[in-house]
Amino acid sequence: MSDLHLLRRAEDLQRRSSEQNIVTHTGFLSPTEQHAIQTLPHLRQGLFFHGGGADCERRIAFFLPDYLTPEDFDPAEYITAFRIRCRFGAPGHRDVLGSLLGLGLERWTLGDIHAAGETARFYCLPSIAAHIARELTHIGRNGVQVTEIPPGEMPVPERQRETIAFTVSSLRLDAVLAGTFNLSRTAAAAHIAAGLVQVNYTPCLKPAAELTPGDVFSLRGSGKAMLAEVGGKSRKDRTRIRVERYL
């Protein structure tokens, strides 16, 4: 889905929610798509993201009417979860996703997938649940047992992070990128100019772009990190920062 199509769809869903006083929602969105919606102030009214469980990467954008708050809203009726048990082998994330897409499903109908050993679990829209339960019999050449489970039984993923503390002359993207991924400022600027860097899931071509706490940035081939904290000044008048690098 193009950004323009996504934003127009989101605007229509928000309008319907407001005019009809109902809950409306998208399918499962990638972090990039979620950020695109969040950047527009006029779409934030009633906006609430949920992927089925804690710390989900792919989430649905819900638009809630005035009478409903996120604390009172239960997204469970809008999200289904499945557990897969493989009789032989240990299917990975790509194996599960490939088999689901092979059933003719589209990616936006599927949420996060967690694979561990012979068991995998995933979220999906309720509208495709019966199709999955009926048609998903194999992953690759291995037969599988598919069981619908309460979304609350999904495991919370352990997202390992490494804390890195260093100083920078400024909060420019090239400076923070260099310190995070052990690069020279020249190399960091070259990667940015080559289109290999994203800030908040959006490509950024400006080495001088200023980062703020909470910004997520990534370097293709090296990983993703978040600027977690900006501290005081060092004796050499450099800014102390703390970065959380995803492992």
Accessible surface in RSA format (square Angstrom, percent):
REM  Atomic radii and reference values for relative SASA: ProtOr
REM  Chains: A
REM  Algorithm: Lee & Richards
REM  Probe-radius: 1.40
REM  Slices: 20
REM RES _ NUM      All-atoms   Total-Side   Main-Chain    Non-polar    All polar
REM                ABS   REL    ABS   REL    ABS   REL    ABS   REL    ABS   REL
RES MET A   1   124.13  64.3  49.08  32.5  75.05 178.7  61.86  52.6  62.28  82.5
RES SER A   2    69.91  59.1  52.03  69.4  17.88  41.2  53.07 113.0  16.84  23.6
RES ASP A   3    85.60  60.0  80.09  79.7   5.52  13.0  23.33  54.9  62.27  62.1
RES LEU A   4   105.58  58.8 101.35  72.5   4.23  10.6 103.23  72.5   2.35   6.3
RES HIS A   5   104.01  56.8 100.63  69.9   3.38   8.7  65.43  67.4  38.59  44.9
RES LEU A   6     1.23   0.7   1.23   0.9   0.00   0.0   1.23   0.9   0.00   0.0
RES LEU A   7    35.94  20.0  35.94  25.7   0.00   0.0  35.94  25.2   0.00   0.0
RES ARG A   8   149.46  62.8 143.23  73.0   6.23  14.8  45.31  61.9 104.15  63.1
RES ARG A   9    96.51  40.5  91.08  46.4   5.43  12.9  25.46  34.8  71.05  43.1
RES ALA A  10     0.00   0.0   0.00   0.0   0.00   0.0   0.00   0.0   0.00   0.0
RES GLU A  11    70.72  40.6  65.71  49.7   5.00  11.9  21.91  42.4  48.81  39.9
RES ASP A  12    43.91  30.8  40.21  40.0   3.70   8.7  20.56  48.4  23.35  23.3
RES LEU A  13     2.44   1.4   2.44   1.7   0.00   0.0   2.44   1.7   0.00   0.0
RES GLN A  14    30.89  17.3  30.56  22.3   0.33   0.8  11.45  24.4  19.45  14.8
RES ARG A  15   117.07  49.2 110.04  56.1   7.03  16.7  57.69  78.8  59.39  36.0
RES ARG A  16    76.24  32.0  76.24  38.9   0.00   0.0  17.28  23.6  58.96  35.7
RES SER A  17     3.60   3.0   3.60   4.8   0.00   0.0   2.26   4.8   1.33   1.9
RES SER A  18    82.94  70.1  55.83  74.5  27.12  62.5  28.96  61.7  53.98  75.6
RES GLU A  19   120.88  69.4  82.29  62.3  38.59  91.9  42.70  82.6  78.18  63.8
RES GLN A  20   102.31  57.2  80.34  58.7  21.97  52.3  34.57  73.6  67.74  51.4
RES ASN A  21    81.91  56.5  74.42  71.9   7.49  18.0  22.16  53.3  59.76  57.8
RES ILE A  22    63.19  36.0  61.12  45.5   2.06   5.0  63.19  45.5   0.00   0.0
RES VAL A  23    28.81  19.0   9.98   9.0  18.84  45.4   9.98   8.7  18.84  51.1
RES THR A  24     5.13   3.7   1.50   1.5   3.64   8.7   5.13   6.9   0.00   0.0
RES HIS A  25    56.28  30.8  47.51  33.0   8.77  22.4  27.19  28.0  29.09  33.8
RES THR A  26     9.18   6.5   4.44   4.5   4.74  11.3   8.82  11.9   0.36   0.5
RES GLY A  27    10.94  13.5   0.00   N/A  10.94  13.5   0.76   2.1  10.18  22.8
RES PHE A  28     0.30   0.1   0.00   0.0   0.30   0.8   0.00   0.0   0.30   0.8
RES LEU A  29     5.76   3.2   5.76   4.1   0.00   0.0   5.76   4.0   0.00   0.0
RES SER A  30    27.22  23.0  27.22  36.3   0.00   0.0  22.45  47.8   4.77   6.7
RES PRO A  31    25.62  18.7  22.77  20.8   2.85  10.4  24.58  20.3   1.04   6.5
RES THR A  32    52.33  37.2  51.58  52.3   0.75   1.8  35.50  47.7  16.83  25.4
RES GLU A  33    35.05  20.1  35.04  26.5   0.01   0.0   9.84  19.0  25.21  20.6
RES GLN A  34     7.19   4.0   7.19   5.3   0.00   0.0   2.65   5.6   4.55   3.5
RES HIS A  35    45.47  24.9  45.12  31.4   0.35   0.9  23.49  24.2  21.98  25.6
RES ALA A  36    18.83  17.3  11.73  18.1   7.10  16.1  17.83  25.1   1.01   2.7
RES ILE A  37     0.00   0.0   0.00   0.0   0.00   0.0   0.00   0.0   0.00   0.0
RES GLN A  38    73.63  41.2  71.66  52.4   1.97   4.7  16.06  34.2  57.56  43.7
RES THR A  39    64.32  45.7  47.17  47.8  17.15  40.9  40.60  54.5  23.72  35.9
RES LEU A  40    50.49  28.1  50.49  36.1   0.00   0.0  50.49  35.5   0.00   0.0
RES PRO A  41    94.49  68.9  82.58  75.3  11.91  43.3  82.91  68.5  11.58  71.9
RES HIS A  42   102.18  55.8  83.24  57.9  18.94  48.5  81.69  84.2  20.49  23.8
RES LEU A  43     0.06   0.0   0.06   0.0   0.00   0.0   0.06   0.0   0.00   0.0
RES ARG A  44   131.11  55.1 118.16  60.2  12.95  30.8  45.98  62.8  85.13  51.6
RES GLN A  45   128.11  71.6 114.57  83.7  13.54  32.2  48.59 103.4  79.52  60.3
RES GLY A  46    30.43  37.5   0.00   N/A  30.43  37.5  20.63  56.6   9.80  21.9
RES LEU A  47    32.62  18.2   8.62   6.2  24.00  60.3   8.62   6.1  24.00  64.6
RES PHE A  48    41.10  20.6  37.81  23.4   3.28   8.5  41.10  24.9   0.00   0.0
RES PHE A  49    22.20  11.1  10.32   6.4  11.89  30.9  10.32   6.3  11.89  34.0
RES HIS A  50    47.69  26.1  45.49  31.6   2.20   5.6  23.74  24.5  23.95  27.9
RES GLY A  51     0.73   0.9   0.00   N/A   0.73   0.9   0.00   0.0   0.73   1.6
RES GLY A  52    11.27  13.9   0.00   N/A  11.27  13.9   1.89   5.2   9.38  21.0
RES GLY A  53    25.70  31.7   0.00   N/A  25.70  31.7  18.58  51.0   7.12  15.9
RES ALA A  54    62.45  57.4  42.68  65.9  19.76  45.0  53.13  74.8   9.32  24.7
RES ASP A  55    73.69  51.6  50.81  50.6  22.88  54.1  24.25  57.1  49.44  49.3
RES CYS A  56    15.42  11.7   2.06   2.3  13.36  31.4   0.39   1.0  15.03  16.2
RES GLU A  57    76.47  43.9  67.40  51.0   9.07  21.6  18.54  35.9  57.93  47.3
RES ARG A  58    32.19  13.5  32.17  16.4   0.02   0.1   8.30  11.3  23.89  14.5
RES ARG A  59    71.08  29.8  71.08  36.2   0.00   0.0   8.33  11.4  62.75  38.0
RES ILE A  60     0.00   0.0   0.00   0.0   0.00   0.0   0.00   0.0   0.00   0.0
RES ALA A  61     0.00   0.0   0.00   0.0   0.00   0.0   0.00   0.0   0.00   0.0
RES PHE A  62     0.00   0.0   0.00   0.0   0.00   0.0   0.00   0.0   0.00   0.0
RES PHE A  63     1.20   0.6   1.20   0.7   0.00   0.0   1.20   0.7   0.00   0.0
RES LEU A  64    11.80   6.6   2.55   1.8   9.25  23.3   2.55   1.8   9.25  24.9
RES PRO A  65     4.49   3.3   0.02   0.0   4.47  16.2   2.95   2.4   1.54   9.6
RES ASP A  66   130.20  91.2  98.92  98.5  31.27  73.9  41.58  97.9  88.62  88.4
RES TYR A  67   140.10  65.4 105.96  60.3  34.14  88.8  90.47  68.0  49.63  61.2
RES LEU A  68    35.95  20.0  28.22  20.2   7.74  19.4  28.22  19.8   7.74  20.8
RES THR A  69    59.22  42.1  58.16  59.0   1.06   2.5  57.06  76.6   2.16   3.3
RES PRO A  70    58.72  42.8  50.59  46.1   8.12  29.5  50.88  42.0   7.84  48.7
RES GLU A  71   151.61  87.0 113.82  86.1  37.79  90.0  71.50 138.3  80.11  65.4
RES ASP A  72   103.02  72.2  73.29  72.9  29.73  70.3  22.26  52.4  80.76  80.5
RES PHE A  73    18.85   9.4   6.23   3.9  12.62  32.8   7.68   4.7  11.17  32.0
RES ASP A  74    91.57  64.1  84.97  84.6   6.60  15.6  36.70  86.4  54.87  54.7
RES PRO A  75    16.42  12.0  16.41  15.0   0.01   0.0  16.42  13.6   0.00   0.0
RES ALA A  76    46.30  42.6  34.24  52.8  12.06  27.4  37.97  53.5   8.33  22.1
RES GLU A  77   134.13  77.0 102.00  77.2  32.14  76.5  41.58  80.4  92.55  75.6
RES TYR A  78    45.40  21.2  42.67  24.3   2.73   7.1  25.84  19.4  19.56  24.1
RES ILE A  79     3.92   2.2   0.27   0.2   3.65   8.8   0.27   0.2   3.65   9.9
RES THR A  80    12.34   8.8   9.29   9.4   3.05   7.3   3.38   4.5   8.96  13.5
RES ALA A  81     0.11   0.1   0.00   0.0   0.11   0.2   0.00   0.0   0.11   0.3
RES PHE A  82     1.60   0.8   1.60   1.0   0.00   0.0   1.60   1.0   0.00   0.0
RES ARG A  83    42.95  18.0  42.30  21.6   0.65   1.6   0.06   0.1  42.89  26.0
RES ILE A  84     0.05   0.0   0.04   0.0   0.01   0.0   0.04   0.0   0.01   0.0
RES ARG A  85   107.94  45.3 107.00  54.5   0.95   2.3  26.19  35.8  81.75  49.5
RES CYS A  86     4.58   3.5   0.41   0.5   4.17   9.8   0.40   1.0   4.18   4.5
RES ARG A  87   163.33  68.6 135.09  68.9  28.23  67.2  50.23  68.7 113.09  68.5
RES PHE A  88   153.48  76.8 148.03  91.7   5.45  14.2 153.48  93.1   0.00   0.0
RES GLY A  89    50.40  62.1   0.00   N/A  50.40  62.1  32.39  88.9  18.01  40.3
RES ALA A  90    71.46  65.7  41.09  63.4  30.37  69.1  41.16  58.0  30.30  80.3
RES PRO A  91    12.24   8.9   3.45   3.1   8.79  32.0   9.00   7.4   3.24  20.1
RES GLY A  92    29.43  36.3   0.00   N/A  29.43  36.3  28.64  78.6   0.79   1.8
RES HIS A  93    80.97  44.3  74.94  52.1   6.03  15.4  55.80  57.5  25.17  29.3
RES ARG A  94   211.31  88.7 201.20 102.6  10.11  24.1  73.00  99.8 138.31  83.8
RES ASP A  95    73.81  51.7  64.77  64.5   9.04  21.4  14.26  33.6  59.54  59.4
RES VAL A  96     0.16   0.1   0.12   0.1   0.04   0.1   0.12   0.1   0.04   0.1
RES LEU A  97    33.58  18.7  33.58  24.0   0.00   0.0  33.58  23.6   0.00   0.0
RES GLY A  98    41.22  50.8   0.00   N/A  41.22  50.8  31.09  85.3  10.13  22.7
RES SER A  99    24.52  20.7  10.59  14.1  13.94  32.1  12.79  27.2  11.73  16.4
RES LEU A 100     0.12   0.1   0.12   0.1   0.00   0.0   0.12   0.1   0.00   0.0
RES LEU A 101    68.34  38.1  56.26  40.2  12.08  30.4  56.50  39.7  11.83  31.8
RES GLY A 102    65.98  81.4   0.00   N/A  65.98  81.4  33.57  92.1  32.41  72.6
RES LEU A 103    45.14  25.1  25.85  18.5  19.30  48.5  32.17  22.6  12.97  34.9
RES GLY A 104    65.72  81.0   0.00   N/A  65.72  81.0  37.42 102.7  28.30  63.4
RES LEU A 105    20.55  11.4  10.30   7.4  10.25  25.8  12.50   8.8   8.05  21.7
RES GLU A 106   103.26  59.3  98.01  74.2   5.25  12.5  33.47  64.7  69.78  57.0
RES ARG A 107    65.19  27.4  59.69  30.4   5.50  13.1  44.32  60.6  20.87  12.6
RES TRP A 108   114.59  46.0 113.29  54.8   1.29   3.0 105.13  56.1   9.45  15.3
RES THR A 109     8.96   6.4   8.96   9.1   0.00   0.0   8.96  12.0   0.00   0.0
RES LEU A 110     0.11   0.1   0.11   0.1   0.00   0.0   0.11   0.1   0.00   0.0
RES GLY A 111     0.00   0.0   0.00   N/A   0.00   0.0   0.00   0.0   0.00   0.0
RES ASP A 112    10.91   7.6   8.05   8.0   2.86   6.8   7.45  17.5   3.46   3.5
RES ILE A 113    11.87   6.8   0.06   0.0  11.81  28.5   0.06   0.0  11.81  32.0
RES HIS A 114    36.90  20.2  29.63  20.6   7.27  18.6  20.71  21.3  16.19  18.8
RES ALA A 115    39.67  36.5   5.69   8.8  33.98  77.3   6.05   8.5  33.61  89.0
RES ALA A 116    77.92  71.6  61.50  94.9  16.42  37.3  69.83  98.3   8.09  21.4
RES GLY A 117    47.20  58.2   0.00   N/A  47.20  58.2  31.11  85.4  16.09  36.0
RES GLU A 118   101.36  58.2  97.04  73.4   4.32  10.3  25.45  49.2  75.91  62.0
RES THR A 119    21.27  15.1  20.38  20.7   0.89   2.1   9.41  12.6  11.87  17.9
RES ALA A 120     0.14   0.1   0.01   0.0   0.13   0.3   0.01   0.0   0.13   0.3
RES ARG A 121    60.59  25.4  60.59  30.9   0.00   0.0   1.20   1.6  59.39  36.0
RES PHE A 122     0.13   0.1   0.13   0.1   0.00   0.0   0.13   0.1   0.00   0.0
RES TYR A 123     4.04   1.9   3.98   2.3   0.06   0.1   0.21   0.2   3.83   4.7
RES CYS A 124     0.00   0.0   0.00   0.0   0.00   0.0   0.00   0.0   0.00   0.0
RES LEU A 125    12.26   6.8  12.26   8.8   0.00   0.0  12.26   8.6   0.00   0.0
RES PRO A 126    58.03  42.3  44.96  41.0  13.07  47.5  45.29  37.4  12.74  79.2
RES SER A 127    98.89  83.6  56.15  74.9  42.74  98.5  58.96 125.6  39.93  55.9
RES ILE A 128    20.49  11.7  19.73  14.7   0.76   1.8  20.49  14.8   0.00   0.0
RES ALA A 129    12.70  11.7  12.39  19.1   0.31   0.7  12.51  17.6   0.19   0.5
RES ALA A 130    70.09  64.4  59.43  91.7  10.66  24.2  66.53  93.7   3.56   9.4
RES HIS A 131    56.46  30.9  54.72  38.0   1.74   4.5  45.74  47.1  10.72  12.5
RES ILE A 132     0.00   0.0   0.00   0.0   0.00   0.0   0.00   0.0   0.00   0.0
RES ALA A 133    60.39  55.5  36.33  56.1  24.06  54.7  36.85  51.9  23.55  62.4
RES ARG A 134   149.89  62.9 126.04  64.3  23.85  56.8  72.25  98.7  77.64  47.1
RES GLU A 135    74.14  42.6  63.58  48.1  10.57  25.2   6.77  13.1  67.37  55.0
RES LEU A 136     6.19   3.4   2.46   1.8   3.73   9.4   2.62   1.8   3.57   9.6
RES THR A 137    74.57  53.0  69.94  70.9   4.62  11.0  53.37  71.7  21.20  32.1
RES HIS A 138    95.55  52.2  85.98  59.8   9.57  24.5  54.97  56.7  40.58  47.2
RES ILE A 139     7.37   4.2   4.37   3.3   3.00   7.2   4.37   3.1   3.00   8.1
RES GLY A 140    66.02  81.4   0.00   N/A  66.02  81.4  42.73 117.3  23.29  52.2
RES ARG A 141   235.51  98.9 205.80 104.9  29.71  70.7  80.96 110.6 154.55  93.7
RES ASN A 142    50.28  34.7  48.26  46.6   2.02   4.9   2.02   4.9  48.26  46.6
RES GLY A 143     9.38  11.6   0.00   N/A   9.38  11.6   2.21   6.1   7.18  16.1
RES VAL A 144     8.98   5.9   0.00   0.0   8.98  21.6   0.00   0.0   8.98  24.3
RES GLN A 145   104.18  58.3 100.05  73.1   4.13   9.8  29.38  62.5  74.80  56.7
RES VAL A 146    32.04  21.1   3.78   3.4  28.26  68.1   3.78   3.3  28.26  76.6
RES THR A 147    49.54  35.2  45.84  46.5   3.69   8.8  39.49  53.0  10.05  15.2
RES GLU A 148   109.43  62.8  86.66  65.6  22.77  54.2  25.10  48.6  84.32  68.8
RES ILE A 149    10.23   5.8   5.02   3.7   5.22  12.6   7.68   5.5   2.56   6.9
RES PRO A 150    79.29  57.8  72.74  66.3   6.54  23.8  78.64  64.9   0.64   4.0
RES PRO A 151    27.92  20.3  26.36  24.0   1.56   5.7  26.36  21.8   1.56   9.7
RES GLY A 152    75.61  93.2   0.00   N/A  75.61  93.2  42.73 117.3  32.89  73.7
RES GLU A 153    98.40  56.5  77.51  58.6  20.89  49.7  37.68  72.9  60.73  49.6
RES MET A 154    13.37   6.9   0.67   0.4  12.70  30.2   0.67   0.6  12.70  16.8
RES PRO A 155    59.65  43.5  46.59  42.5  13.06  47.5  56.53  46.7   3.12  19.4
RES VAL A 156    96.11  63.2  77.24  69.9  18.86  45.5  78.24  68.0  17.87  48.5
RES PRO A 157    29.70  21.6  14.57  13.3  15.13  55.0  23.98  19.8   5.73  35.6
RES GLU A 158   159.27  91.4 127.20  96.2  32.07  76.4  52.66 101.8 106.62  87.1
RES ARG A 159    91.87  38.6  63.40  32.3  28.47  67.8  27.81  38.0  64.06  38.8
RES GLN A 160   118.95  66.5 109.54  80.1   9.41  22.4  32.43  69.0  86.52  65.6
RES ARG A 161   102.53  43.0  71.78  36.6  30.74  73.2  18.25  24.9  84.28  51.1
RES GLU A 162    78.57  45.1  73.71  55.8   4.86  11.6  25.69  49.7  52.87  43.2
RES THR A 163    79.20  56.3  51.64  52.3  27.57  65.7  33.27  44.7  45.93  69.4
RES ILE A 164    34.89  19.9  32.01  23.8   2.88   6.9  34.89  25.1   0.00   0.0
RES ALA A 165    80.31  73.8  51.22  79.0  29.09  66.2  51.45  72.5  28.85  76.4
RES PHE A 166    40.74  20.4  28.42  17.6  12.32  32.1  39.05  23.7   1.69   4.8
RES THR A 167    46.18  32.8  37.06  37.6   9.12  21.7  21.03  28.2  25.15  38.0
RES VAL A 168     3.93   2.6   3.56   3.2   0.37   0.9   3.93   3.4   0.00   0.0
RES SER A 169    63.00  53.2  40.78  54.4  22.22  51.2  35.15  74.9  27.85  39.0
RES SER A 170    34.48  29.1  29.44  39.3   5.05  11.6  33.48  71.3   1.00   1.4
RES LEU A 171    34.22  19.1  32.40  23.2   1.82   4.6  32.40  22.8   1.82   4.9
RES ARG A 172    73.88  31.0  73.88  37.7   0.00   0.0  18.66  25.5  55.22  33.5
RES LEU A 173     0.00   0.0   0.00   0.0   0.00   0.0   0.00   0.0   0.00   0.0
RES ASP A 174     5.57   3.9   5.57   5.5   0.00   0.0   0.00   0.0   5.57   5.6
RES ALA A 175     5.94   5.5   2.32   3.6   3.62   8.2   2.78   3.9   3.15   8.4
RES VAL A 176     0.00   0.0   0.00   0.0   0.00   0.0   0.00   0.0   0.00   0.0
RES LEU A 177     0.00   0.0   0.00   0.0   0.00   0.0   0.00   0.0   0.00   0.0
RES ALA A 178     8.01   7.4   6.80  10.5   1.21   2.8   6.90   9.7   1.11   3.0
RES GLY A 179    32.00  39.5   0.00   N/A  32.00  39.5  18.83  51.7  13.17  29.5
RES THR A 180     3.80   2.7   0.00   0.0   3.80   9.0   0.00   0.0   3.80   5.7
RES PHE A 181    15.42   7.7   2.32   1.4  13.09  34.1   2.65   1.6  12.76  36.5
RES ASN A 182   142.55  98.3 119.66 115.6  22.88  55.1  31.10  74.9 111.44 107.7
RES LEU A 183    51.89  28.9  32.00  22.9  19.89  50.0  38.01  26.7  13.89  37.4
RES SER A 184    68.19  57.6  51.42  68.6  16.77  38.6  52.75 112.3  15.44  21.6
RES ARG A 185    99.05  41.6  93.01  47.4   6.05  14.4  51.15  69.9  47.90  29.0
RES THR A 186   110.82  78.8 103.14 104.6   7.67  18.3  72.23  97.0  38.58  58.3
RES ALA A 187    34.21  31.5  28.45  43.9   5.76  13.1  33.83  47.6   0.38   1.0
RES ALA A 188     0.00   0.0   0.00   0.0   0.00   0.0   0.00   0.0   0.00   0.0
RES ALA A 189    28.61  26.3  27.40  42.3   1.22   2.8  27.56  38.8   1.06   2.8
RES ALA A 190    57.71  53.1  45.94  70.9  11.77  26.8  53.27  75.0   4.44  11.8
RES HIS A 191    55.84  30.5  55.62  38.7   0.22   0.6  40.06  41.3  15.79  18.4
RES ILE A 192     0.00   0.0   0.00   0.0   0.00   0.0   0.00   0.0   0.00   0.0
RES ALA A 193    72.11  66.3  46.65  72.0  25.46  57.9  49.16  69.2  22.95  60.8
RES ALA A 194    69.93  64.3  33.33  51.4  36.60  83.3  46.56  65.6  23.37  61.9
RES GLY A 195    24.05  29.7   0.00   N/A  24.05  29.7  13.06  35.8  10.98  24.6
RES LEU A 196    49.00  27.3  44.62  31.9   4.38  11.0  45.88  32.2   3.12   8.4
RES VAL A 197     0.05   0.0   0.00   0.0   0.05   0.1   0.00   0.0   0.05   0.1
RES GLN A 198    63.82  35.7  63.57  46.5   0.25   0.6  13.75  29.3  50.07  38.0
RES VAL A 199    23.58  15.5  19.35  17.5   4.23  10.2  19.35  16.8   4.23  11.5
RES ASN A 200    30.91  21.3  30.75  29.7   0.16   0.4   2.51   6.0  28.40  27.4
RES TYR A 201    54.59  25.5  52.19  29.7   2.39   6.2  35.59  26.7  19.00  23.4
RES THR A 202    66.06  47.0  65.30  66.2   0.76   1.8  54.65  73.4  11.41  17.2
RES PRO A 203    86.07  62.7  68.42  62.4  17.65  64.2  68.42  56.5  17.65 109.7
RES CYS A 204    20.18  15.3  16.24  18.1   3.94   9.3   8.09  20.5  12.09  13.0
RES LEU A 205   111.71  62.2  94.95  67.9  16.76  42.1  94.95  66.7  16.76  45.1
RES LYS A 206   146.21  71.3 144.84  88.9   1.37   3.3  88.66  79.8  57.55  61.3
RES PRO A 207    37.42  27.3  37.42  34.1   0.00   0.0  37.42  30.9   0.00   0.0
RES ALA A 208    53.70  49.4  44.49  68.7   9.21  21.0  44.96  63.3   8.74  23.2
RES ALA A 209    28.29  26.0  17.70  27.3  10.58  24.1  27.92  39.3   0.37   1.0
RES GLU A 210   112.07  64.3  87.40  66.1  24.67  58.7  53.46 103.4  58.61  47.9
RES LEU A 211     2.56   1.4   1.32   0.9   1.24   3.1   1.32   0.9   1.24   3.3
RES THR A 212    78.59  55.9  78.51  79.6   0.08   0.2  62.10  83.4  16.49  24.9
RES PRO A 213    77.44  56.4  56.05  51.1  21.40  77.8  56.39  46.6  21.05 130.8
RES GLY A 214    45.09  55.6   0.00   N/A  45.09  55.6  28.33  77.7  16.76  37.5
RES ASP A 215    21.08  14.8  20.86  20.8   0.23   0.5   0.20   0.5  20.88  20.8
RES VAL A 216    16.90  11.1  16.55  15.0   0.35   0.8  16.55  14.4   0.35   0.9
RES PHE A 217     1.08   0.5   0.00   0.0   1.08   2.8   1.08   0.7   0.00   0.0
RES SER A 218    27.67  23.4  27.61  36.9   0.05   0.1  14.57  31.0  13.09  18.3
RES LEU A 219     5.62   3.1   4.46   3.2   1.16   2.9   4.46   3.1   1.16   3.1
RES ARG A 220   171.99  72.2 148.26  75.6  23.73  56.5  70.59  96.5 101.41  61.5
RES GLY A 221    86.30 106.4   0.00   N/A  86.30 106.4  42.85 117.6  43.45  97.3
RES SER A 222    48.36  40.9  28.83  38.5  19.53  45.0  12.29  26.2  36.07  50.5
RES GLY A 223    33.46  41.3   0.00   N/A  33.46  41.3  29.50  80.9   3.96   8.9
RES LYS A 224    48.94  23.9  47.55  29.2   1.39   3.3  28.99  26.1  19.95  21.2
RES ALA A 225     0.00   0.0   0.00   0.0   0.00   0.0   0.00   0.0   0.00   0.0
RES MET A 226    42.43  22.0  42.43  28.1   0.00   0.0  22.70  19.3  19.73  26.1
RES LEU A 227     0.00   0.0   0.00   0.0   0.00   0.0   0.00   0.0   0.00   0.0
RES ALA A 228    26.94  24.8   4.43   6.8  22.51  51.2   6.37   9.0  20.56  54.5
RES GLU A 229    86.42  49.6  84.02  63.6   2.40   5.7  25.85  50.0  60.56  49.4
RES VAL A 230    50.39  33.2  25.02  22.7  25.36  61.1  25.02  21.7  25.36  68.8
RES GLY A 231    38.95  48.0   0.00   N/A  38.95  48.0  24.60  67.5  14.35  32.1
RES GLY A 232    45.93  56.6   0.00   N/A  45.93  56.6  34.90  95.8  11.03  24.7
RES LYS A 233   115.92  56.6  96.06  58.9  19.87  47.3  70.52  63.5  45.41  48.4
RES SER A 234    24.41  20.6  15.85  21.2   8.56  19.7  15.53  33.1   8.88  12.4
RES ARG A 235   245.94 103.3 204.48 104.2  41.46  98.7  83.58 114.2 162.36  98.4
RES LYS A 236   174.00  84.9 149.48  91.7  24.52  58.4 100.74  90.7  73.26  78.0
RES ASP A 237   101.49  71.1  90.73  90.3  10.76  25.4  31.56  74.3  69.92  69.7
RES ARG A 238    86.04  36.1  86.04  43.9   0.00   0.0  25.45  34.8  60.59  36.7
RES THR A 239    13.48   9.6  13.48  13.7   0.00   0.0   6.64   8.9   6.84  10.3
RES ARG A 240   115.42  48.5 115.11  58.7   0.31   0.7  43.67  59.7  71.75  43.5
RES ILE A 241     4.27   2.4   0.00   0.0   4.27  10.3   2.21   1.6   2.06   5.6
RES ARG A 242    80.52  33.8  80.23  40.9   0.29   0.7  29.61  40.5  50.91  30.9
RES VAL A 243     0.00   0.0   0.00   0.0   0.00   0.0   0.00   0.0   0.00   0.0
RES GLU A 244    22.81  13.1  22.81  17.3   0.00   0.0   6.96  13.5  15.85  12.9
RES ARG A 245    60.07  25.2  60.07  30.6   0.00   0.0   2.17   3.0  57.90  35.1
RES TYR A 246    47.39  22.1  36.97  21.0  10.42  27.1  25.62  19.3  21.77  26.8
RES LEU A 247   134.17  74.7  68.92  49.3  65.25 164.0 101.34  71.2  32.84  88.4
END  Absolute sums over single chains surface
CHAIN  1 A    13168.5      10248.9       2919.6       6897.5       6270.9
END  Absolute sums over all chains
TOTAL         13168.5      10248.9       2919.6       6897.5       6270.9
